[in-house]
Amino acid sequence: MRTVATVAVVALIGWVCIKVVFGFAGGIIGLLLSLAWLALKVALVVGIVYWLISVFSPDTARKIREGMKSNSSI
């Protein structure tokens, strides 16, 4: 009977540890997905703004492209 109780206690401790670890990992994954979603939104807005600049002011778009190329060595 004592062995069965020991196995049950070890299984219970293992189950609690797994719940804690996956609960923590779930929070981290949720945070990373939120940050990825925010980055996607920012990239979309920047892309639309750049597209509008390239349509309405091609010279400014050319200057932006040249500026990005000259800063790529940093």
PyMOL commands that place a pseudoatom at each C-alpha (Angstrom):
pseudoatom trace, name=CA, resn=MET, resi=1, chain=A, elem=C, hetatm=0, pos=[0.000, 0.000, 0.000]
pseudoatom trace, name=CA, resn=ARG, resi=2, chain=A, elem=C, hetatm=0, pos=[2.855, 2.365, 0.763]
pseudoatom trace, name=CA, resn=THR, resi=3, chain=A, elem=C, hetatm=0, pos=[4.330, 1.901, -2.754]
pseudoatom trace, name=CA, resn=VAL, resi=4, chain=A, elem=C, hetatm=0, pos=[1.019, 2.760, -4.387]
pseudoatom trace, name=CA, resn=ALA, resi=5, chain=A, elem=C, hetatm=0, pos=[0.779, 5.933, -2.298]
pseudoatom trace, name=CA, resn=THR, resi=6, chain=A, elem=C, hetatm=0, pos=[4.349, 6.904, -3.221]
pseudoatom trace, name=CA, resn=VAL, resi=7, chain=A, elem=C, hetatm=0, pos=[3.640, 6.426, -6.928]
pseudoatom trace, name=CA, resn=ALA, resi=8, chain=A, elem=C, hetatm=0, pos=[0.457, 8.499, -6.598]
pseudoatom trace, name=CA, resn=VAL, resi=9, chain=A, elem=C, hetatm=0, pos=[2.308, 11.339, -4.827]
pseudoatom trace, name=CA, resn=VAL, resi=10, chain=A, elem=C, hetatm=0, pos=[5.106, 11.342, -7.433]
pseudoatom trace, name=CA, resn=ALA, resi=11, chain=A, elem=C, hetatm=0, pos=[2.538, 11.338, -10.252]
pseudoatom trace, name=CA, resn=LEU, resi=12, chain=A, elem=C, hetatm=0, pos=[0.667, 14.229, -8.629]
pseudoatom trace, name=CA, resn=ILE, resi=13, chain=A, elem=C, hetatm=0, pos=[3.872, 16.260, -8.209]
pseudoatom trace, name=CA, resn=GLY, resi=14, chain=A, elem=C, hetatm=0, pos=[4.798, 15.552, -11.839]
pseudoatom trace, name=CA, resn=TRP, resi=15, chain=A, elem=C, hetatm=0, pos=[1.350, 16.613, -13.036]
pseudoatom trace, name=CA, resn=VAL, resi=16, chain=A, elem=C, hetatm=0, pos=[1.551, 19.889, -11.081]
pseudoatom trace, name=CA, resn=CYS, resi=17, chain=A, elem=C, hetatm=0, pos=[5.042, 20.581, -12.463]
pseudoatom trace, name=CA, resn=ILE, resi=18, chain=A, elem=C, hetatm=0, pos=[3.852, 19.980, -16.033]
pseudoatom trace, name=CA, resn=LYS, resi=19, chain=A, elem=C, hetatm=0, pos=[0.871, 22.312, -15.520]
pseudoatom trace, name=CA, resn=VAL, resi=20, chain=A, elem=C, hetatm=0, pos=[3.160, 25.046, -14.162]
pseudoatom trace, name=CA, resn=VAL, resi=21, chain=A, elem=C, hetatm=0, pos=[5.753, 24.679, -16.954]
pseudoatom trace, name=CA, resn=PHE, resi=22, chain=A, elem=C, hetatm=0, pos=[3.201, 24.639, -19.770]
pseudoatom trace, name=CA, resn=GLY, resi=23, chain=A, elem=C, hetatm=0, pos=[1.243, 27.467, -18.176]
pseudoatom trace, name=CA, resn=PHE, resi=24, chain=A, elem=C, hetatm=0, pos=[4.392, 29.590, -18.123]
pseudoatom trace, name=CA, resn=ALA, resi=25, chain=A, elem=C, hetatm=0, pos=[5.373, 28.550, -21.647]
pseudoatom trace, name=CA, resn=GLY, resi=26, chain=A, elem=C, hetatm=0, pos=[1.854, 29.347, -22.845]
pseudoatom trace, name=CA, resn=GLY, resi=27, chain=A, elem=C, hetatm=0, pos=[2.191, 32.880, -21.511]
pseudoatom trace, name=CA, resn=ILE, resi=28, chain=A, elem=C, hetatm=0, pos=[5.540, 33.332, -23.254]
pseudoatom trace, name=CA, resn=ILE, resi=29, chain=A, elem=C, hetatm=0, pos=[4.147, 31.982, -26.532]
pseudoatom trace, name=CA, resn=GLY, resi=30, chain=A, elem=C, hetatm=0, pos=[1.151, 34.305, -26.240]
pseudoatom trace, name=CA, resn=LEU, resi=31, chain=A, elem=C, hetatm=0, pos=[3.453, 37.284, -25.680]
pseudoatom trace, name=CA, resn=LEU, resi=32, chain=A, elem=C, hetatm=0, pos=[5.605, 36.360, -28.672]
pseudoatom trace, name=CA, resn=LEU, resi=33, chain=A, elem=C, hetatm=0, pos=[2.564, 35.954, -30.905]
pseudoatom trace, name=CA, resn=SER, resi=34, chain=A, elem=C, hetatm=0, pos=[1.274, 39.355, -29.776]
pseudoatom trace, name=CA, resn=LEU, resi=35, chain=A, elem=C, hetatm=0, pos=[4.606, 40.956, -30.623]
pseudoatom trace, name=CA, resn=ALA, resi=36, chain=A, elem=C, hetatm=0, pos=[4.681, 39.224, -34.014]
pseudoatom trace, name=CA, resn=TRP, resi=37, chain=A, elem=C, hetatm=0, pos=[1.152, 40.483, -34.759]
pseudoatom trace, name=CA, resn=LEU, resi=38, chain=A, elem=C, hetatm=0, pos=[2.210, 44.028, -33.808]
pseudoatom trace, name=CA, resn=ALA, resi=39, chain=A, elem=C, hetatm=0, pos=[5.283, 43.782, -36.053]
pseudoatom trace, name=CA, resn=LEU, resi=40, chain=A, elem=C, hetatm=0, pos=[3.090, 42.611, -38.933]
pseudoatom trace, name=CA, resn=LYS, resi=41, chain=A, elem=C, hetatm=0, pos=[0.748, 45.575, -38.460]
pseudoatom trace, name=CA, resn=VAL, resi=42, chain=A, elem=C, hetatm=0, pos=[3.657, 48.030, -38.366]
pseudoatom trace, name=CA, resn=ALA, resi=43, chain=A, elem=C, hetatm=0, pos=[5.196, 46.499, -41.496]
pseudoatom trace, name=CA, resn=LEU, resi=44, chain=A, elem=C, hetatm=0, pos=[1.850, 46.719, -43.288]
pseudoatom trace, name=CA, resn=VAL, resi=45, chain=A, elem=C, hetatm=0, pos=[1.384, 50.396, -42.387]
pseudoatom trace, name=CA, resn=VAL, resi=46, chain=A, elem=C, hetatm=0, pos=[4.964, 51.248, -43.397]
pseudoatom trace, name=CA, resn=GLY, resi=47, chain=A, elem=C, hetatm=0, pos=[4.511, 49.378, -46.682]
pseudoatom trace, name=CA, resn=ILE, resi=48, chain=A, elem=C, hetatm=0, pos=[1.295, 51.235, -47.487]
pseudoatom trace, name=CA, resn=VAL, resi=49, chain=A, elem=C, hetatm=0, pos=[2.896, 54.594, -46.640]
pseudoatom trace, name=CA, resn=TYR, resi=50, chain=A, elem=C, hetatm=0, pos=[5.907, 53.780, -48.829]
pseudoatom trace, name=CA, resn=TRP, resi=51, chain=A, elem=C, hetatm=0, pos=[3.623, 52.689, -51.669]
pseudoatom trace, name=CA, resn=LEU, resi=52, chain=A, elem=C, hetatm=0, pos=[1.664, 55.949, -51.425]
pseudoatom trace, name=CA, resn=ILE, resi=53, chain=A, elem=C, hetatm=0, pos=[4.907, 57.935, -51.455]
pseudoatom trace, name=CA, resn=SER, resi=54, chain=A, elem=C, hetatm=0, pos=[6.124, 56.004, -54.497]
pseudoatom trace, name=CA, resn=VAL, resi=55, chain=A, elem=C, hetatm=0, pos=[2.853, 56.701, -56.340]
pseudoatom trace, name=CA, resn=PHE, resi=56, chain=A, elem=C, hetatm=0, pos=[2.553, 60.388, -55.491]
pseudoatom trace, name=CA, resn=SER, resi=57, chain=A, elem=C, hetatm=0, pos=[6.242, 61.353, -55.158]
pseudoatom trace, name=CA, resn=PRO, resi=58, chain=A, elem=C, hetatm=0, pos=[8.605, 58.954, -56.990]
pseudoatom trace, name=CA, resn=ASP, resi=59, chain=A, elem=C, hetatm=0, pos=[11.605, 61.211, -56.328]
pseudoatom trace, name=CA, resn=THR, resi=60, chain=A, elem=C, hetatm=0, pos=[11.060, 60.980, -52.572]
pseudoatom trace, name=CA, resn=ALA, resi=61, chain=A, elem=C, hetatm=0, pos=[10.686, 57.201, -52.834]
pseudoatom trace, name=CA, resn=ARG, resi=62, chain=A, elem=C, hetatm=0, pos=[14.004, 57.051, -54.722]
pseudoatom trace, name=CA, resn=LYS, resi=63, chain=A, elem=C, hetatm=0, pos=[15.665, 59.087, -51.946]
pseudoatom trace, name=CA, resn=ILE, resi=64, chain=A, elem=C, hetatm=0, pos=[14.242, 56.709, -49.325]
pseudoatom trace, name=CA, resn=ARG, resi=65, chain=A, elem=C, hetatm=0, pos=[15.572, 53.678, -51.238]
pseudoatom trace, name=CA, resn=GLU, resi=66, chain=A, elem=C, hetatm=0, pos=[19.008, 55.268, -51.578]
pseudoatom trace, name=CA, resn=GLY, resi=67, chain=A, elem=C, hetatm=0, pos=[19.016, 56.175, -47.905]
pseudoatom trace, name=CA, resn=MET, resi=68, chain=A, elem=C, hetatm=0, pos=[18.176, 52.604, -46.920]
pseudoatom trace, name=CA, resn=LYS, resi=69, chain=A, elem=C, hetatm=0, pos=[20.937, 51.232, -49.163]
pseudoatom trace, name=CA, resn=SER, resi=70, chain=A, elem=C, hetatm=0, pos=[23.571, 53.568, -47.719]
pseudoatom trace, name=CA, resn=ASN, resi=71, chain=A, elem=C, hetatm=0, pos=[22.621, 52.604, -44.127]
pseudoatom trace, name=CA, resn=SER, resi=72, chain=A, elem=C, hetatm=0, pos=[22.702, 48.851, -44.741]
pseudoatom trace, name=CA, resn=SER, resi=73, chain=A, elem=C, hetatm=0, pos=[26.420, 48.685, -43.828]
pseudoatom trace, name=CA, resn=ILE, resi=74, chain=A, elem=C, hetatm=0, pos=[25.740, 49.675, -40.211]
for i in range(1, 74): cmd.bond("trace and resi %d" % i, "trace and resi %d" % (i + 1))
show_as sticks, trace
zoom trace
